Amino acid sequence: MKIANLEKAFSNLQQSQFFDYEFQVKVEVVTKRFEYSFEALWKTLKLFLSEEKGLECYSPMDCFKSAYQTGMIPEQYEQDFIKMVRKRNEIVHIYNEPVAYEIYNCIVPRFIEAISAVVDKLKQQKSFDS
């Protein structure tokens, strides 16, 4: 299954937003799981775009642009994926508490909704997941 790793990482991310931990721990867990999901997402899209659309992409931003152009990213989430790339790059500064909270507030709920929309579209591509 080509999207199994993405589905597992994303499922963990979805569940983490509901953990009943101290908020600071929750922020760290959610941001780390977002990081895993982000990596799995763009690499799955890279594979999909190559195998199904004949398009090559070499970076997350490149893959997200191509995914948007091919209809894999719904229009209402286009800007979220651009922001997602920036926030993913800021995660290295997670020791800065205000930055961590800002990233968390982007992930929950908006980035989770955006990723969910793409995962659903990938799952609809029966020829890709076989």
GUVEXKE-742523 format. One line per 8 residues: their letters; for each residue x, y, z of N, C-alpha, C. Coordinates in nm, 3 decimals, always signed. Atoms other than C-alpha are relative to their C-alpha. Layout:
<atoms>
A> X,Y,Z,X,Y,Z,X,Y,Z; ...
</atoms>
This chain:
<atoms>
MKIANLEK> +0.083,-0.119,+0.000,+0.000,+0.000,+0.000,+0.088,+0.125,+0.000; -0.086,-0.116,+0.016,+0.158,+0.321,-0.118,-0.032,+0.113,+0.095; +0.034,-0.111,-0.090,-0.030,+0.553,+0.114,-0.013,-0.046,+0.145; +0.015,+0.053,-0.136,-0.023,+0.331,+0.425,+0.084,+0.079,+0.101; -0.084,-0.076,-0.094,+0.269,+0.517,+0.587,-0.057,+0.138,+0.025; +0.064,-0.131,-0.015,+0.099,+0.849,+0.521,-0.122,-0.011,+0.088; +0.121,+0.016,-0.080,-0.229,+0.723,+0.665,+0.033,-0.022,+0.147; -0.038,+0.027,-0.140,-0.057,+0.594,+0.982,+0.052,+0.128,+0.067
AFSNLQQS> -0.055,-0.123,-0.057,+0.141,+0.915,+1.039,-0.111,+0.103,+0.021; +0.107,-0.099,-0.010,-0.165,+1.130,+0.972,-0.101,-0.039,+0.107; +0.091,+0.045,-0.105,-0.388,+0.918,+1.196,+0.055,+0.036,+0.138; -0.063,-0.036,-0.128,-0.140,+0.970,+1.481,-0.011,+0.151,+0.025; +0.013,-0.145,-0.014,-0.145,+1.344,+1.415,-0.143,+0.038,+0.038; +0.140,-0.031,-0.031,-0.526,+1.356,+1.416,-0.032,-0.033,+0.146; +0.029,+0.042,-0.138,-0.543,+1.166,+1.746,+0.068,+0.089,+0.103; -0.077,-0.077,-0.099,-0.279,+1.381,+1.916,-0.067,+0.131,+0.038
QFFDYEFQ> +0.065,-0.127,-0.035,-0.494,+1.695,+1.903,-0.100,-0.016,+0.114; +0.099,+0.026,-0.104,-0.731,+1.530,+2.151,+0.061,-0.054,+0.130; -0.066,+0.049,-0.121,-0.472,+1.413,+2.406,-0.029,+0.092,+0.118; +0.027,-0.077,-0.120,-0.538,+1.524,+2.761,+0.128,+0.020,+0.080; -0.126,-0.028,-0.065,-0.182,+1.622,+2.839,+0.005,+0.148,+0.037; -0.028,-0.140,-0.023,-0.049,+1.944,+2.977,+0.020,+0.066,-0.136; +0.002,-0.063,+0.132,-0.082,+2.192,+2.691,+0.138,+0.006,-0.065; -0.135,-0.012,+0.057,+0.293,+2.240,+2.645,+0.045,-0.134,-0.060
VKVEVVTK> -0.035,+0.132,+0.051,+0.345,+1.864,+2.602,-0.082,-0.029,-0.126; +0.088,+0.021,+0.116,+0.048,+1.849,+2.365,+0.053,+0.076,-0.121; -0.055,-0.079,+0.109,+0.201,+2.126,+2.154,+0.120,-0.072,-0.061; -0.118,+0.070,+0.049,+0.526,+1.931,+2.127,-0.036,-0.127,-0.075; +0.042,+0.125,+0.065,+0.352,+1.603,+2.040,-0.064,+0.031,-0.135; +0.071,-0.033,+0.124,+0.126,+1.762,+1.779,+0.099,+0.051,-0.106; -0.093,-0.053,+0.099,+0.409,+1.954,+1.612,+0.094,-0.108,-0.053; -0.087,+0.109,+0.046,+0.632,+1.645,+1.597,-0.078,-0.092,-0.093
RFEYSFEA> +0.080,+0.087,+0.087,+0.351,+1.435,+1.451,-0.036,+0.071,-0.131; +0.020,-0.076,+0.123,+0.279,+1.712,+1.204,+0.123,-0.014,-0.090; -0.125,+0.012,+0.075,+0.643,+1.694,+1.099,+0.005,-0.134,-0.074; +0.003,+0.133,+0.064,+0.613,+1.317,+1.030,-0.104,-0.005,-0.111; +0.108,+0.002,+0.099,+0.284,+1.362,+0.847,+0.035,+0.083,-0.122; -0.043,-0.087,+0.110,+0.422,+1.647,+0.638,+0.096,-0.073,-0.091; -0.100,+0.073,+0.080,+0.718,+1.437,+0.526,-0.066,-0.113,-0.078; +0.069,+0.111,+0.068,+0.498,+1.137,+0.446,-0.090,+0.053,-0.111
LWKTLKLF> +0.090,-0.057,+0.100,+0.251,+1.359,+0.259,+0.074,+0.043,-0.124; -0.064,-0.051,+0.121,+0.491,+1.533,+0.028,+0.070,-0.111,-0.076; -0.066,+0.112,+0.069,+0.681,+1.211,-0.047,-0.102,-0.091,-0.069; +0.106,+0.077,+0.065,+0.355,+1.027,-0.121,-0.050,+0.075,-0.123; +0.042,-0.081,+0.116,+0.246,+1.314,-0.348,+0.105,-0.006,-0.110; -0.109,+0.009,+0.098,+0.586,+1.302,-0.519,-0.013,-0.130,-0.080; +0.016,+0.129,+0.065,+0.535,+0.933,-0.595,-0.126,-0.002,-0.088; +0.126,-0.006,+0.076,+0.173,+0.986,-0.705,+0.017,+0.082,-0.127
LSEEKGLE> -0.015,-0.088,+0.116,+0.260,+1.275,-0.934,+0.090,-0.062,-0.106; -0.090,+0.066,+0.094,+0.542,+1.076,-1.092,-0.070,-0.117,-0.070; +0.060,+0.121,+0.055,+0.351,+0.750,-1.139,-0.130,+0.025,-0.075; +0.134,-0.018,+0.057,+0.005,+0.881,-1.219,-0.011,+0.118,-0.097; +0.013,-0.123,+0.082,+0.064,+1.221,-1.379,+0.122,+0.026,-0.087; -0.122,-0.020,+0.078,+0.415,+1.190,-1.525,+0.072,+0.129,+0.034; -0.062,-0.125,-0.043,+0.528,+1.495,-1.327,+0.107,-0.029,+0.105; -0.107,+0.014,-0.099,+0.852,+1.521,-1.133,+0.004,+0.124,+0.088
CYSPMDCF> -0.018,-0.112,-0.094,+0.892,+1.735,-0.824,+0.109,-0.040,+0.097; -0.119,+0.028,-0.079,+1.191,+1.767,-0.598,+0.001,+0.065,+0.138; +0.008,-0.063,-0.131,+1.079,+1.966,-0.296,-0.147,+0.000,+0.043; +0.140,-0.006,-0.044,+0.767,+1.991,-0.081,-0.079,+0.108,-0.073; +0.073,-0.108,+0.066,+0.670,+2.327,-0.232,-0.029,-0.034,-0.145; +0.016,+0.042,+0.139,+0.722,+2.196,-0.583,-0.111,-0.105,-0.013; +0.102,+0.105,+0.003,+0.510,+1.888,-0.509,-0.139,+0.056,+0.031; +0.129,-0.057,-0.034,+0.232,+2.090,-0.347,-0.054,+0.086,-0.115
KSAYQTGM> +0.045,-0.079,+0.115,+0.220,+2.330,-0.645,-0.054,-0.091,-0.110; +0.045,+0.094,+0.102,+0.194,+2.038,-0.886,-0.128,-0.071,+0.042; +0.122,+0.066,-0.050,-0.066,+1.867,-0.667,-0.119,+0.094,-0.012; +0.108,-0.098,+0.016,-0.273,+2.186,-0.668,-0.041,+0.011,-0.147; +0.028,-0.015,+0.142,-0.243,+2.220,-1.045,-0.073,-0.121,-0.058; +0.067,+0.121,+0.049,-0.363,+1.861,-1.093,-0.129,-0.029,+0.075; +0.127,+0.016,-0.071,-0.658,+1.905,-0.857,+0.006,-0.086,+0.125; -0.012,+0.083,-0.120,-0.521,+1.696,-0.570,-0.012,+0.082,+0.128
IPEQYEQD> +0.019,-0.091,-0.114,-0.522,+1.996,-0.337,-0.119,+0.089,-0.034; +0.117,-0.086,+0.026,-0.864,+2.162,-0.317,+0.036,+0.148,+0.009; -0.030,-0.142,+0.009,-0.864,+2.533,-0.396,-0.001,+0.070,+0.136; +0.010,-0.070,-0.128,-0.968,+2.636,-0.044,+0.121,-0.025,+0.091; -0.118,+0.031,-0.082,-0.646,+2.482,+0.093,+0.132,+0.040,-0.066; -0.124,-0.035,+0.071,-0.395,+2.620,-0.160,+0.096,+0.079,+0.089; -0.086,-0.085,-0.082,-0.262,+2.891,+0.072,+0.047,-0.073,+0.127; -0.040,+0.076,-0.119,-0.256,+2.649,+0.366,+0.125,-0.082,-0.027
FIKMVRKR> -0.117,+0.081,+0.031,-0.002,+2.431,+0.188,+0.126,+0.084,-0.015; -0.114,-0.093,+0.006,+0.223,+2.729,+0.117,+0.043,+0.034,+0.142; -0.029,-0.032,-0.141,+0.199,+2.826,+0.484,+0.057,-0.122,+0.073; -0.045,+0.124,-0.062,+0.250,+2.462,+0.584,+0.151,-0.021,-0.020; -0.144,+0.013,+0.029,+0.592,+2.457,+0.415,+0.079,+0.095,+0.089; -0.071,-0.098,-0.086,+0.697,+2.773,+0.601,+0.001,-0.045,+0.146; +0.010,+0.041,-0.141,+0.572,+2.643,+0.936,+0.083,-0.125,+0.026; -0.083,+0.120,-0.014,+0.741,+2.306,+0.880,+0.146,+0.040,+0.016
NEIVHIYN> -0.138,-0.047,-0.010,+1.069,+2.493,+0.832,+0.026,+0.072,+0.132; -0.016,-0.069,-0.128,+1.008,+2.689,+1.154,+0.004,-0.095,+0.119; +0.006,+0.095,-0.111,+0.968,+2.374,+1.364,+0.136,-0.016,+0.068; -0.132,+0.009,-0.062,+1.343,+2.373,+1.421,+0.017,+0.101,+0.112; -0.005,-0.103,-0.105,+1.279,+2.678,+1.642,-0.104,-0.025,+0.108; +0.107,+0.036,-0.091,+1.029,+2.494,+1.858,+0.032,+0.034,+0.146; -0.039,-0.039,-0.135,+1.228,+2.587,+2.170,-0.055,+0.137,+0.036; +0.057,-0.131,-0.022,+1.076,+2.932,+2.129,-0.151,-0.019,+0.020
EPVAYEIY> +0.138,+0.033,-0.035,+0.741,+2.893,+2.308,-0.105,+0.074,-0.082; +0.101,-0.067,+0.082,+0.546,+3.165,+2.122,-0.006,-0.057,-0.143; -0.002,+0.059,+0.134,+0.657,+3.014,+1.787,-0.067,-0.137,+0.004; +0.061,+0.132,-0.014,+0.557,+2.668,+1.906,-0.152,+0.010,+0.007; +0.145,-0.016,-0.012,+0.209,+2.786,+2.002,-0.061,+0.048,-0.131; +0.051,-0.048,+0.128,+0.167,+2.970,+1.673,-0.008,-0.116,-0.100; +0.000,+0.115,+0.092,+0.262,+2.657,+1.476,-0.113,-0.096,+0.039; +0.108,+0.088,-0.047,+0.027,+2.446,+1.690,-0.136,+0.053,-0.046
NCIVPRFI> +0.129,-0.059,+0.037,-0.259,+2.688,+1.620,-0.024,-0.002,-0.151; +0.017,+0.020,+0.144,-0.197,+2.650,+1.246,-0.035,-0.147,-0.029; +0.021,+0.144,+0.023,-0.187,+2.271,+1.265,-0.142,-0.040,+0.039; +0.132,+0.035,-0.051,-0.504,+2.241,+1.473,-0.090,+0.123,-0.013; +0.048,+0.112,+0.080,-0.744,+2.247,+1.301,+0.034,+0.011,-0.148; -0.005,-0.028,+0.145,-0.659,+2.403,+0.961,+0.091,-0.094,-0.079; -0.089,+0.087,+0.077,-0.354,+2.201,+0.850,-0.052,-0.144,+0.001; +0.057,+0.135,-0.007,-0.521,+1.881,+0.971,-0.113,-0.014,-0.102
EAISAVVD> +0.107,+0.004,+0.099,-0.824,+1.963,+0.757,+0.057,-0.007,-0.142; -0.059,-0.005,+0.134,-0.606,+2.040,+0.454,+0.065,-0.134,-0.036; -0.064,+0.130,+0.025,-0.402,+1.721,+0.487,-0.106,-0.107,-0.019; +0.108,+0.098,+0.011,-0.719,+1.520,+0.537,-0.063,+0.002,-0.139; +0.059,-0.012,+0.133,-0.861,+1.652,+0.210,+0.088,-0.067,-0.106; -0.091,+0.061,+0.097,-0.550,+1.539,+0.020,+0.008,-0.150,+0.020; -0.001,+0.144,-0.027,-0.536,+1.200,+0.192,-0.125,-0.065,-0.060; +0.124,+0.053,+0.059,-0.900,+1.146,+0.091,+0.009,-0.010,-0.152
KLKQQKSF> -0.013,+0.003,+0.146,-0.822,+1.236,-0.270,+0.097,-0.110,-0.044; -0.095,+0.107,+0.034,-0.522,+1.001,-0.274,-0.066,-0.138,+0.013; +0.067,+0.129,-0.021,-0.736,+0.718,-0.136,-0.100,-0.029,-0.110; +0.096,+0.018,+0.111,-0.984,+0.773,-0.422,+0.071,-0.045,-0.128; -0.078,+0.037,+0.118,-0.705,+0.706,-0.673,+0.033,-0.149,+0.008; -0.015,+0.146,-0.015,-0.751,+0.328,-0.686,+0.121,-0.055,-0.072; -0.115,+0.053,+0.074,-0.484,+0.272,-0.950,+0.131,+0.030,+0.070; -0.124,-0.038,-0.069,-0.225,+0.447,-0.733,+0.028,-0.087,+0.121
DS> -0.020,+0.071,-0.126,-0.278,+0.253,-0.412,+0.016,-0.150,-0.017; -0.011,+0.145,+0.018,-0.256,-0.092,-0.567,+0.144,-0.046,-0.007
</atoms>
